[in-house]
Amino acid sequence: MDDDILDDVQHRPSSSLLTCSFNQDGGCLAVGTTTGFSVHNLHPQYSQTVERELRGGIGQVEMLFRCNLMAIVGGGSTPHSAPHRVLIWDDHVPKEIGELSFRQVVLSVKLRKDAIAISLKDRVYVYNLADLTLRDKIYTAENPHGLLSLSTQVQEMVLACPSVTPGHVRVELYGLRKTVLLEAHDGELRGLCLTANGNKLATASVKGTIIRVWDIASKSCIHEFRRGVERATITCLAFSWDDQWLSSCSDKGTVHIFHCKEESEEGKKKSSKSTFSRLLSSTTSQKPKSICQIRGIPHPIACAFVGDVPNMIAISGWDADGNGVLLMSEFAAHQEARRVAYHVLVKNSVEETEEERRRRRARGWKPKVPDTPDNDFGNMQITEPSMNHLSTQNTDDDFCEVVFEPPKEPAIEGKPNADDPPTSSDDGKKKSAAPNGGGNQDKDKEAGEDENLDEFLEATQ
């Protein structure tokens, strides 16, 4: 086991939540803390399946469905690794088996079975997951939130990220070798999310009042939902596995669920009008609102629909005391959501008395993630230890198993490997070496070396 993993849990320091993210099907939750990371299974029964204690904080954790491969990035005031490095973690080992290093801080990482995409503040890198070779490089506008989304259900990848123009989205269709540009919003983008098949895209601006859904093929806005009238910071957008539902969570502490029903032909014609006329009519037309609102986590970070359970959503974030929590609820259109489960994942590390807690609750607690040190990094380089020995195998449940095969030690010419059986020629050589003859030759050689040493000492004197 790697030295970074602490086996002694008796002296475990207090931990606080840094980040959390759901896997591609919404069945697992990955949590990054100031002391490591953990993975929680949500369905069919909640359980903590993985807990790794490291020597620093993890600011980002990205899972690859339910397999043993993950991408982690250091974070917090004392990060486990530099924040400009993406570590490919194999939990079967368990340790990092590969690394991608950049000159900028990594803002987000996305995985699919054949690719890994990394978002920096002004560009996006795409690599092949098998050998970490560079596949694409995309320049974007200023992207401080690391907005990036990948399709995960189709074989040919679809990627969405901000374009070079603020408020616009660039969609790469790698199967068709085509680029689609969408004029999504007037202001800067704050959230975007692709469906699993890559056919639709949801976007939100920094204002956070309007959420738009786009059809990639026709480049038209097919839905325009109103989240609210007050400005809000969108923290997550998520589609259901069948594209029927869309969820959004914000700093207002409310998760909104919208119904993405199929439009009629008349509605499609209306949605295909120009951007100017659409924006002009948006001031007078009534936009559909959410069909359900869920409260219970004051500061949500991420939300996802549980793929195996219809009409169930999972929400994770901070509660009023700064603890990392998980809420699972069942929802229905125009009905009150029913709480299914509530779990405290990470306890807040701040120690306080009951009076201090009462006063803090009266003032209102706001989450604040410790700043990650931003140093001057070296040139971008890709290190690939053991990555050439990764292979993926599809299983019956459509998940992939990543197999790690450690390389064999190179054989030295003339020296047999320890694992190889002795050959008949080696045995013959051993038998032909006579003890008397070999001993006389060694004695003559040692006598000659002594005479040479005496001559050298006399010359120096």
N, C-alpha and C positions, 0 to 999 in steps of 0.2 A: 504494500500500500504506500501511496505517496507520502512524503514527509509533511506536506502541507495539511494533511488531515490529522486532527488531534483525536487520539484515541481516549485520552483521559478527559472525561466529561465532568468530573467532580469539580474542577476549577474553571468551568465554563463561564465566560463573561456575559453580562447582560446584553441582550440583542434587541435591535429596533428595526422596523421595516424600512427598506429602501425602495423596493420595487416589487411588482407582481405582474404576471402575464399568464394567459391561458394558452393551451396548445391549440392545434389547428381544428380539432373537433369539439373543443370545449369540455372535454372529459377530465382534464388534468389542469392543475394550477401550479406554476412555478413561482417561488417566493425568494427574493434576494434580501438579505439582511446585512448588518454590519459585521457579522461573524461567519457568513457562509451562505448557503442556499438550501432549499428543501423543495420537494415535489409532493403534491397532495392529489390523491385520486378522489374524484367527485361522484362517480357513478360506477357500479350500482350501489356501492356503499362507501361513505367517506372514510378515508384512511390516509395517513402520512406514510408514503412508500419510500421516500429517500430523504435523508438529512445528512448534509456534508458540512463539517465544521472546518473552516479554513482560517488562515492567519490574517484575514482582512475582509473588507466589505465587498459585496457583489451588487453592482448597480443595474445590471441587466442580465436576464436569464431567458433564453429562447429555446423551447423544446421542439423536437421533431416528432410530431404525433406522440406515440407512447414508447418510442425506442430509447436505447441507452445513450444516444448522441444528443448533446446540447451545445449551445454557444453561450459563453458567459463573458462579461466585461466587468472589470473592477469598478467600484464606486464607493461613495462615502468619504469621510475625512481620512480614513486609513484604508485605502483600497487593497484588495488582494493582489492585483496586478495593475500596471499602468492603464489609465483609461483610454489610451490609444491602441490597445491590444485587444484582439478578439481571440479568446481561447476556445478551441474545439475540445470539449470535455467528453470522455468516454466513461460512463459510470460503471461499466463492467470492470474497469481496471483497478480503482477509479482514479483517473488523473487526466491532465490535458495531453492530447496526442497531436495537436497541431496548433498553429498560431498564424494570425494575420496582423501585421503591424502597420500603422499609418503615422502621418505627421500631424494629424488632427485628432481631437477627441471623438470617439465613436458615440453617436447619438442613438442609434437603433440598429438592431440586427433582425433579419427575417430568414427563416429556413424553409426549404421544401426538399423533397427527396433527392433532387439532382442539383440543387443550387443553394448558395448562401449569398444574401445581399446585405450590404453595410451602408448605412446612411451617415455622411458627415455633414458639416454645416453648409457646404455649397456643392456637393457632388455625391454620387451613388456609385459604388463598386459592386459588380456581380461576378461571382466566382463559381466554377464547377466544384461541387462538393466532393467529388471522388478524389481529385488531386490538387485542389485549390489553385487551378490555373485561371487566369483572368479571362472572363467572358465578355464583359461590357463595362464601360465607364460613361456615366451620364452626368452632365453639369446641370445644376438646379439654381434657383434663386436662393436667397438666404433662407435656410431651413433650420432654425434653432431648435425645433421640436423633433427633428429626425423623422418626418412623415415619410412612410414607405409601406407598401402593401404588395403582397404576392398572391397569385392564384395557387391553390394547393390540390384541386380536384382533377384538373386536366393535365395531360401529358406535356403539352406545349405551354411554356410559362407565359403568364401575363404579369407585367409589373407596372405599378402606378406610383408616381412621385411628383413633387412640384416641378413645374417647368421653370424656364429662366425668367419668365414674366410673373410677378407676384399675383396670386389669385388664380393662376392657370395651372392645369394638371397635364402632365405628360404620361401617356399610357403606351407601353411597349408591348406589341404583339409579336413575340419571338417566332411563333409558328408560321405566321404570315409574313414575317419580316417587314412589319408595318408600324408606323408611329402615329398615334392619335393625340391631338392637342384639344383640350377642353377649356373654354372660358368659364370656369366654375363660379368664381366670386370676384367682386370688385376689390375687396380687401385681401389681406394675407390669409393663407390657409391655416387652419388649426387642427383639422382632422380629415382623414381619408381612409376608406376601406373598400377593398374589392370583395365580390362574392367568391365562393370557392371555385366556381367555374370560370371566373374572370369576365362574365358578360355584363355585369353592372358595377357601378362605382358610386359610393356615398361620399359626400364632401361637406365640410363645414368651415366657416371663416372664423376669424378671431372675435367677431361680434357674437357668434354663437346663438343667434335667434332663428336662423333658417338652415335647414338641412336639405340638400338636394341629392337626388338619385339619378344617375345618368346611365343611358344605354350606350355601351361602347361601340357597337356596330353602326348605329345611326348617328352617334355623337349628339344626341338630344336629351334634354332633361325630361324624364318621365314622371318624376314625383318631386314635389316641393312641400316639405313639412315645416310647420312652425313649432319650434321647441318652446318658445316663450317670447315675451316682449322685452325683458330685461337682458342686458349683456351677461354672458356667461362664458366661462372657459371650458370648452369641450375637452374632456380627458380621454374619451374612448368612443369609437364607433364600431359596431359589430353586426354582421348579418347572420341570420340563422342558416343552417345547412341547406335548407330547401329554398332559400331566398325569399321566404314569405314574410319574415319579420326583420325589422331593423331597430337596434337599440342604441341609445346614446346616454352617456353619463357626463356630468359636469361638476364644477365646484359648488353648484347650488345644493348638492346632496340629493338630487332626484334623478332617477333613471327613467327615461321615456322610451316607450315601445311603440313603434309605428307599424302599420300593416301595409306591406308593399303589394297590393293587389294588382293583377294584370289590367292594363288599360284597354279600352275599346278602340276601334279604328278611329273614331271621332276624337278621342282623347289624344291619340298619337299624332294626329294632324295638328291639333292645337299646340302640343308640346314641341313641334318641329319649327315653330316660328322663330324669328331672329332674336338675338340676345337683347337688343334694344327694346323690342315690343314686349318681350317676356318681363324685363325689369320694369317697364312702364306699367304693365298690368298688375305686377306684384304689389303695387301700392294700393290698388283698389279691390283686388280679388281676395276671397277668403280662403286661406290655405288650411288643409286638414291638420288637425292636431293629433297628439298621441292617443292611442286607444287604452293605454294603461300607464300608470305612474307608480314607481316603487320607491319607497323611502325606507331607511333603516341604517344606512351607512352615511354619516355626515360628509365624508371626504372620499368618494370612490375614485379608484385609479383605473380599473379595468372591469369590463363586463363581457359575458359570452353566453350564447345559448348552448345548453347541454345537448349534444347531438343525438344521443340515444333516448332522450326523454322529450316528448312533445310538450311545448308550452312551458318549459322550465328555463330559467335564467339564473346565472351565477354572477355575483358582484363581489369585488374585493377592494379593500382600501383601509383607511384609518377610521376608527371610531372617535368619539368625543374626548377620550383619554389618551389618544395617540397609539392605541394598540392596533396591530394588523389583524383584520377580521375578514370573514367570508360569510356571505349571505346567499342562500338559495331559496328561490320563490317560484311558485306556479302562478301563471297569469292567464287571464281571459279577457276578451274584448269588453270594455266598458264595465268591468267588475273590479272589485278590490283584490289585489294580489294576496295569495296565501303563503305565509312563511313556512318553508319546509325544514330548513336547518340554519343554524347560526353557530359559527366556530371562531374562537379566538386563536389566531395563528401565531402571532408574535406579541409578546408583552412589551410595553414601553419601558425603556431602560431608565427613565428618569424616576428617581425616588423622591417622594413627597409625602407630607403628612395629610391627614384628612382635611384640615383647615386649608392648606395650600391647594388641595384638589378642588375643594368647594369654591374657592376664589377663582381658580383658573377656569372652571366650568362656567362661572358667572360672566367672566370676561369673554369666553369663547376661545377654544383652542384651534389653531390653524397649523396644518402640517408644514414642516420645513425639513427638507432633506439636506443633510450636511453637504457642503460644497466639496467636490472632488478636486484635488490639486491639479492645476493646469500648467504643466512644464513645457519646455522647448524640447520637442521630440526629434529624433534623427530621421534619416531618409526612410521612405516607405520600403519595407522589405517583407518578403514572404518566407517563413520558415515552415518546412513540411516534415517534421519528424514523424516517421511511421505512417504518414498519410497515404503512401503508395500501397499500404497493406490493408486498406479498408475495402470491404465489399458489402453490398447491400443485398438482402434476400427478402422477397415479398412473402408474407405469411398469409394464412387463410383469412384473417380479419382485415386484409388490405393494409396492414401496417408493415413497415419494413424493419428488419433486424440488421443492425450494423455489426459486422464481425471484424474483430481486430486480430490480425495475425502478426505476431512479432517476427521481425526478420531474423534469419539464421546467421550465425557468425560465419564470416568468410573463411574458407579453407586455405591454409598456407601451403604453398607448394612444397612437397616433400615431407609434410607433417600431417599425419592422418587426424581426422576429427575424433573427439572423444566418444561420440555416439556411433562411429563406424566400427564394425567388427574387425578384428585383426585378420589380415590376409596370410596366405601360405608363404608368400615371399618374405613378410616381416618375421614370421616364425623361423624361417630358414636363416635369416641374417642373425637372429639372436642365438641360434644354435651354433652357427659357424664361428662366433666370436669366442676364441679360446681364452681362458682366464690368464694362463701363463704368458702367452704371446702379447696379449693386450697390456699386461702389467709391465713387461720389459720395455715396450715402446713408450709408455707414460713416464717411466723412470729416466730413460734417455732424454726425453724431451725436457723434463724438469732440470736435469743436470746441465743441459745446454743453456737454459734460461738463467741459471745461477751464474755460469761463467760470463755471459754477456752482461749481467748486472754488476759483477766485480770489475770488469774492464771499464764500465761507465763510471763507477765510483772513483777508480784510480785516475781517470782522465780529468774529472772535475776537481780532484784534490791538487 
